[in-house]
Amino acid sequence: KAMSINDIVTGTAAVFVAVTGLVQLAPIPINPWSYIAKRFGEIANREVLEKVDKLEGDVHYLQTAFNERSAVDFRTRILRFGDEMLHGMKHTKDHFDQILDDVNRYELHCKKNPDFRNNMTHITVQQIKEEYARCLRDNDFL
């Protein structure tokens, strides 16, 4: 009996499935079923993966903006504290401790972000630290 084209295609497909199944089971790093499943997953999830990538970018942008806003707030408090000292206002030790924490956080942000505009607080920070040392030495906090 002569084989029809349908029989040839069916037979070839069966041989292909059997061979690829054996290759999948063999301890060879070629895993066609894993490759096919991975490619199918990439195609099926492409839109979701693109949205996740966009969300990661948005989160990174928001985190950067938040960190910069926080640094500006630290700088504002440092400069205000310095102005208060220039006007003779006394501060508690806790207030000094808080502003020195702001100084540390501000300086850390500036170190991690060299493009951040930072040339406004150096003298003020020096004056705050000197006044803090004087207040500690003389026990002269508010």
Accessible surface in RSA format (square Angstrom, percent):
REM  Atomic radii and reference values for relative SASA: ProtOr
REM  Chains: A
REM  Algorithm: Lee & Richards
REM  Probe-radius: 1.40
REM  Slices: 20
REM RES _ NUM      All-atoms   Total-Side   Main-Chain    Non-polar    All polar
REM                ABS   REL    ABS   REL    ABS   REL    ABS   REL    ABS   REL
RES LYS A   1   239.18 116.7 152.05  93.3  87.12 207.4 114.31 102.9 124.87 133.0
RES ALA A   2    92.82  85.3  65.73 101.4  27.09  61.6  75.35 106.1  17.46  46.3
RES MET A   3   130.58  67.6 104.77  69.3  25.80  61.4  67.74  57.6  62.84  83.3
RES SER A   4    55.80  47.2  46.83  62.5   8.97  20.7  50.38 107.3   5.42   7.6
RES ILE A   5   138.32  78.7 135.18 100.7   3.14   7.6 135.19  97.4   3.13   8.5
RES ASN A   6   108.49  74.8 101.98  98.6   6.50  15.7  28.92  69.6  79.57  76.9
RES ASP A   7    63.31  44.3  57.58  57.3   5.72  13.5  13.05  30.7  50.25  50.1
RES ILE A   8    90.54  51.5  87.55  65.2   2.99   7.2  89.82  64.7   0.72   2.0
RES VAL A   9    91.52  60.2  88.76  80.4   2.76   6.6  90.95  79.0   0.57   1.5
RES THR A  10    83.09  59.1  78.26  79.3   4.83  11.5  67.91  91.2  15.18  22.9
RES GLY A  11    31.41  38.7   0.00   N/A  31.41  38.7  30.87  84.7   0.55   1.2
RES THR A  12    86.97  61.9  80.78  81.9   6.19  14.7  68.16  91.6  18.81  28.4
RES ALA A  13    51.80  47.6  45.35  70.0   6.44  14.7  51.37  72.3   0.43   1.1
RES ALA A  14    60.07  55.2  46.90  72.4  13.17  30.0  55.38  78.0   4.69  12.4
RES VAL A  15    95.82  63.1  93.18  84.4   2.64   6.4  95.77  83.2   0.05   0.1
RES PHE A  16   118.39  59.2 113.84  70.5   4.56  11.9 118.13  71.6   0.27   0.8
RES VAL A  17    81.82  53.8  80.55  72.9   1.27   3.1  80.55  70.0   1.27   3.4
RES ALA A  18    57.52  52.9  45.05  69.5  12.47  28.4  55.83  78.6   1.69   4.5
RES VAL A  19    77.63  51.1  77.54  70.2   0.09   0.2  77.63  67.5   0.00   0.0
RES THR A  20    14.52  10.3  14.52  14.7   0.00   0.0  14.52  19.5   0.00   0.0
RES GLY A  21    21.83  26.9   0.00   N/A  21.83  26.9  21.51  59.0   0.32   0.7
RES LEU A  22   121.07  67.4 117.44  84.0   3.64   9.1 117.63  82.6   3.44   9.3
RES VAL A  23    43.16  28.4  42.04  38.1   1.11   2.7  43.14  37.5   0.01   0.0
RES GLN A  24    54.63  30.5  43.66  31.9  10.97  26.1  16.81  35.8  37.83  28.7
RES LEU A  25   147.73  82.3 119.13  85.2  28.60  71.9 121.65  85.4  26.08  70.2
RES ALA A  26    33.11  30.4  22.09  34.1  11.02  25.1  28.09  39.6   5.01  13.3
RES PRO A  27   141.04 102.8 101.35  92.4  39.70 144.3 117.25  96.8  23.79 147.9
RES ILE A  28    81.91  46.6  77.68  57.9   4.23  10.2  78.54  56.6   3.37   9.2
RES PRO A  29   127.20  92.7  95.70  87.2  31.50 114.5 106.12  87.6  21.07 131.0
RES ILE A  30   113.29  64.5 108.82  81.1   4.46  10.8 113.29  81.6   0.00   0.0
RES ASN A  31    56.74  39.1  49.02  47.4   7.73  18.6   4.06   9.8  52.68  50.9
RES PRO A  32    26.91  19.6  22.01  20.1   4.90  17.8  26.91  22.2   0.00   0.0
RES TRP A  33   103.12  41.4  99.92  48.4   3.20   7.5  94.66  50.5   8.46  13.7
RES SER A  34    58.60  49.5  47.98  64.0  10.62  24.5  34.33  73.1  24.27  34.0
RES TYR A  35   137.86  64.4 133.21  75.8   4.65  12.1 101.90  76.6  35.95  44.3
RES ILE A  36    86.90  49.4  84.35  62.8   2.55   6.1  85.93  61.9   0.96   2.6
RES ALA A  37    63.36  58.3  50.86  78.5  12.51  28.5  56.98  80.2   6.38  16.9
RES LYS A  38   133.09  64.9 122.06  74.9  11.03  26.3  75.12  67.6  57.97  61.8
RES ARG A  39    94.86  39.8  94.86  48.4   0.00   0.0  22.59  30.9  72.27  43.8
RES PHE A  40   142.14  71.1 138.98  86.1   3.16   8.2 141.40  85.7   0.74   2.1
RES GLY A  41    23.01  28.4   0.00   N/A  23.01  28.4  22.79  62.6   0.21   0.5
RES GLU A  42    57.02  32.7  53.89  40.8   3.13   7.5  28.84  55.8  28.19  23.0
RES ILE A  43    98.61  56.1  87.19  65.0  11.42  27.5  87.19  62.8  11.42  31.0
RES ALA A  44    64.94  59.7  28.36  43.8  36.58  83.2  38.73  54.5  26.20  69.4
RES ASN A  45    70.18  48.4  70.14  67.8   0.04   0.1   5.98  14.4  64.21  62.1
RES ARG A  46   122.15  51.3 120.96  61.7   1.19   2.8  43.15  59.0  79.00  47.9
RES GLU A  47   111.67  64.1 107.48  81.3   4.19  10.0  40.16  77.7  71.51  58.4
RES VAL A  48    87.20  57.4  86.83  78.6   0.38   0.9  87.17  75.7   0.03   0.1
RES LEU A  49    92.61  51.6  92.34  66.1   0.27   0.7  92.38  64.9   0.23   0.6
RES GLU A  50   103.15  59.2  96.04  72.7   7.11  16.9  42.12  81.5  61.04  49.8
RES LYS A  51   123.10  60.1 120.55  74.0   2.55   6.1  76.99  69.3  46.11  49.1
RES VAL A  52    64.32  42.3  64.29  58.2   0.03   0.1  64.29  55.9   0.03   0.1
RES ASP A  53    92.25  64.6  82.79  82.4   9.46  22.4  26.36  62.0  65.90  65.7
RES LYS A  54   134.38  65.6 124.07  76.1  10.31  24.5 105.58  95.0  28.80  30.7
RES LEU A  55   109.20  60.8 109.20  78.1   0.00   0.0 109.20  76.7   0.00   0.0
RES GLU A  56   110.22  63.3 100.76  76.2   9.46  22.5  43.97  85.1  66.24  54.1
RES GLY A  57    40.98  50.5   0.00   N/A  40.98  50.5  34.97  96.0   6.01  13.5
RES ASP A  58    56.71  39.7  55.03  54.8   1.68   4.0  18.20  42.8  38.51  38.4
RES VAL A  59    95.11  62.6  94.36  85.4   0.75   1.8  94.75  82.3   0.36   1.0
RES HIS A  60   128.76  70.4 124.67  86.7   4.09  10.5  83.05  85.6  45.71  53.2
RES TYR A  61   151.44  70.7 148.54  84.5   2.91   7.6 105.92  79.6  45.53  56.1
RES LEU A  62   113.15  63.0 109.81  78.6   3.35   8.4 110.06  77.3   3.09   8.3
RES GLN A  63    93.72  52.4  90.13  65.9   3.59   8.5  35.53  75.6  58.19  44.1
RES THR A  64    66.35  47.2  63.34  64.2   3.01   7.2  57.85  77.7   8.50  12.9
RES ALA A  65    45.21  41.6  32.96  50.9  12.26  27.9  40.86  57.5   4.36  11.5
RES PHE A  66   131.30  65.7 125.84  77.9   5.46  14.2 130.78  79.3   0.52   1.5
RES ASN A  67    59.34  40.9  56.15  54.3   3.19   7.7  10.64  25.6  48.70  47.1
RES GLU A  68    85.52  49.1  85.52  64.7   0.00   0.0  11.79  22.8  73.72  60.2
RES ARG A  69   134.78  56.6 131.16  66.9   3.61   8.6  67.70  92.5  67.08  40.7
RES SER A  70    28.04  23.7  25.55  34.1   2.49   5.7  17.46  37.2  10.58  14.8
RES ALA A  71     0.48   0.4   0.20   0.3   0.28   0.6   0.28   0.4   0.20   0.5
RES VAL A  72    34.40  22.6  34.40  31.1   0.00   0.0  34.40  29.9   0.00   0.0
RES ASP A  73    54.52  38.2  53.05  52.8   1.47   3.5  10.34  24.3  44.18  44.1
RES PHE A  74    25.44  12.7  25.44  15.8   0.00   0.0  25.44  15.4   0.00   0.0
RES ARG A  75    25.82  10.8  25.82  13.2   0.00   0.0   0.50   0.7  25.32  15.3
RES THR A  76    56.96  40.5  52.47  53.2   4.49  10.7  40.83  54.8  16.13  24.4
RES ARG A  77    91.60  38.5  88.96  45.3   2.64   6.3  45.43  62.1  46.17  28.0
RES ILE A  78     0.00   0.0   0.00   0.0   0.00   0.0   0.00   0.0   0.00   0.0
RES LEU A  79    55.33  30.8  53.86  38.5   1.48   3.7  53.99  37.9   1.35   3.6
RES ARG A  80   132.00  55.4 127.68  65.1   4.33  10.3  48.43  66.2  83.58  50.7
RES PHE A  81     3.37   1.7   1.85   1.1   1.52   4.0   2.96   1.8   0.41   1.2
RES GLY A  82     3.24   4.0   0.00   N/A   3.24   4.0   2.58   7.1   0.66   1.5
RES ASP A  83    76.98  53.9  76.65  76.3   0.32   0.8  13.79  32.5  63.19  63.0
RES GLU A  84    40.65  23.3  38.31  29.0   2.34   5.6  16.70  32.3  23.96  19.6
RES MET A  85    36.61  19.0  19.47  12.9  17.14  40.8  21.29  18.1  15.32  20.3
RES LEU A  86   132.87  74.0  98.69  70.6  34.18  85.9 102.46  72.0  30.41  81.8
RES HIS A  87   158.23  86.5 122.40  85.1  35.83  91.6  84.46  87.0  73.77  85.8
RES GLY A  88    59.17  73.0   0.00   N/A  59.17  73.0  36.39  99.9  22.77  51.0
RES MET A  89   107.19  55.5  92.21  61.0  14.98  35.7  88.24  75.0  18.95  25.1
RES LYS A  90    92.01  44.9  79.71  48.9  12.30  29.3  65.49  58.9  26.52  28.2
RES HIS A  91     6.82   3.7   2.33   1.6   4.50  11.5   2.84   2.9   3.99   4.6
RES THR A  92    55.98  39.8  55.46  56.2   0.52   1.2  49.40  66.3   6.59  10.0
RES LYS A  93    86.06  42.0  83.52  51.2   2.54   6.0  61.16  55.1  24.90  26.5
RES ASP A  94   112.35  78.7 106.34 105.8   6.01  14.2  30.60  72.0  81.76  81.5
RES HIS A  95    76.05  41.6  71.03  49.4   5.02  12.8  42.39  43.7  33.66  39.2
RES PHE A  96     2.67   1.3   2.67   1.7   0.00   0.0   2.67   1.6   0.00   0.0
RES ASP A  97    55.31  38.7  47.45  47.2   7.86  18.6  27.99  65.9  27.32  27.2
RES GLN A  98    94.50  52.8  90.24  66.0   4.26  10.1  39.14  83.3  55.36  42.0
RES ILE A  99     5.25   3.0   5.23   3.9   0.02   0.0   5.23   3.8   0.02   0.1
RES LEU A 100    31.97  17.8  31.45  22.5   0.52   1.3  31.47  22.1   0.50   1.4
RES ASP A 101    59.51  41.7  56.60  56.3   2.91   6.9  18.63  43.8  40.88  40.8
RES ASP A 102     1.83   1.3   1.83   1.8   0.00   0.0   0.00   0.0   1.83   1.8
RES VAL A 103     0.41   0.3   0.41   0.4   0.00   0.0   0.41   0.4   0.00   0.0
RES ASN A 104    92.12  63.5  85.78  82.9   6.33  15.2  22.93  55.2  69.19  66.9
RES ARG A 105   131.13  55.1 125.87  64.2   5.26  12.5  27.43  37.5 103.70  62.8
RES TYR A 106     0.86   0.4   0.86   0.5   0.00   0.0   0.86   0.6   0.00   0.0
RES GLU A 107    75.38  43.3  69.66  52.7   5.72  13.6  34.75  67.2  40.62  33.2
RES LEU A 108    93.96  52.3  89.54  64.1   4.42  11.1  92.94  65.3   1.02   2.7
RES HIS A 109    23.26  12.7  19.38  13.5   3.88   9.9  14.54  15.0   8.73  10.2
RES CYS A 110    16.25  12.3   9.18  10.2   7.06  16.6   9.46  24.0   6.79   7.3
RES LYS A 111   169.06  82.5 141.78  87.0  27.28  64.9  94.64  85.2  74.41  79.3
RES LYS A 112   145.18  70.8 115.47  70.9  29.70  70.7  74.63  67.2  70.55  75.2
RES ASN A 113    56.45  38.9  52.35  50.6   4.10   9.9  12.96  31.2  43.49  42.0
RES PRO A 114   116.04  84.6  85.29  77.7  30.75 111.8  91.18  75.3  24.86 154.5
RES ASP A 115   147.37 103.2 115.29 114.8  32.08  75.9  42.46  99.9 104.91 104.6
RES PHE A 116    23.77  11.9   8.15   5.0  15.63  40.7  14.94   9.1   8.83  25.3
RES ARG A 117   150.86  63.3 140.50  71.6  10.35  24.7  72.47  99.0  78.38  47.5
RES ASN A 118    43.90  30.3  23.01  22.2  20.89  50.3   5.45  13.1  38.45  37.2
RES ASN A 119   113.61  78.3  89.78  86.8  23.82  57.4  27.18  65.4  86.43  83.5
RES MET A 120    74.87  38.8  51.73  34.2  23.14  55.1  56.29  47.9  18.58  24.6
RES THR A 121     3.75   2.7   3.75   3.8   0.00   0.0   0.00   0.0   3.75   5.7
RES HIS A 122   113.90  62.3 104.10  72.4   9.81  25.1  75.57  77.9  38.33  44.6
RES ILE A 123   126.00  71.7 123.92  92.3   2.08   5.0 124.13  89.4   1.86   5.1
RES THR A 124    21.43  15.2  21.26  21.6   0.16   0.4   1.74   2.3  19.69  29.8
RES VAL A 125     8.27   5.4   8.27   7.5   0.00   0.0   8.27   7.2   0.00   0.0
RES GLN A 126   103.34  57.8  98.74  72.2   4.60  11.0  30.54  65.0  72.80  55.2
RES GLN A 127    69.95  39.1  67.27  49.2   2.68   6.4  21.79  46.4  48.16  36.5
RES ILE A 128     0.00   0.0   0.00   0.0   0.00   0.0   0.00   0.0   0.00   0.0
RES LYS A 129    95.50  46.6  90.79  55.7   4.71  11.2  54.78  49.3  40.72  43.4
RES GLU A 130   100.64  57.8  91.23  69.0   9.41  22.4  47.31  91.5  53.34  43.5
RES GLU A 131    49.23  28.3  46.84  35.4   2.40   5.7   9.85  19.1  39.38  32.2
RES TYR A 132    36.79  17.2  36.79  20.9   0.00   0.0  24.25  18.2  12.54  15.5
RES ALA A 133    51.69  47.5  46.60  71.9   5.09  11.6  49.06  69.1   2.63   7.0
RES ARG A 134    73.22  30.7  73.17  37.3   0.04   0.1  42.77  58.5  30.44  18.4
RES CYS A 135     4.43   3.3   4.43   4.9   0.00   0.0   0.00   0.0   4.43   4.8
RES LEU A 136    89.56  49.9  69.59  49.8  19.96  50.2  70.56  49.6  18.99  51.1
RES ARG A 137   171.44  72.0 134.16  68.4  37.27  88.7  79.35 108.4  92.09  55.8
RES ASP A 138    75.74  53.1  48.94  48.7  26.80  63.4  23.36  55.0  52.38  52.2
RES ASN A 139   132.36  91.3 111.12 107.4  21.23  51.1  27.42  66.0 104.93 101.4
RES ASP A 140    44.20  31.0  41.54  41.3   2.65   6.3   8.75  20.6  35.45  35.4
RES PHE A 141    39.91  20.0  18.67  11.6  21.24  55.3  18.95  11.5  20.96  60.0
RES LEU A 142   135.45  75.4  93.56  66.9  41.90 105.3 113.00  79.4  22.45  60.4
END  Absolute sums over single chains surface
CHAIN  1 A    11049.0       9679.6       1369.4       7056.7       3992.3
END  Absolute sums over all chains
TOTAL         11049.0       9679.6       1369.4       7056.7       3992.3
